């Protein structure tokens, strides 16, 4: 019972309260797996597979804003290691895809222009995870 009492007395920090006030965000999980249909990529899919023919980050932002959302969280690199920006650290990125454009920059610029907050989600690859152990 003592632990319940302690838990009931926890007061959120100013940062936590500010986050809660944001309330409604879009989490855009767009990447290589959008084109492979896999739940978990293994990093072996060639960048050429990432081929959005009608990518329109402005349309994403307009939809997010019209829904009353206050921000965008974009998955910029997921477990497969594919980067939605032209990374200088890997060839497994949009720079070697048919799109060849910086999806992160486009989405962030449109979001900022439309008054939305922008947050970037980066996930480590299995190899990176193992190296950190």
PyMOL commands that set and color helices and strands:
alter all, ss='L'
color gray80, all
select helices_A, chain A and resi 2-8+14-22+33-36+47-49+57-66+94-96+103-113+126-132
alter helices_A, ss='H'
color red, helices_A
select strands_A, chain A and resi 25-28+71-77+117-122
alter strands_A, ss='S'
color yellow, strands_A
deselect
rebuild
show_as cartoon
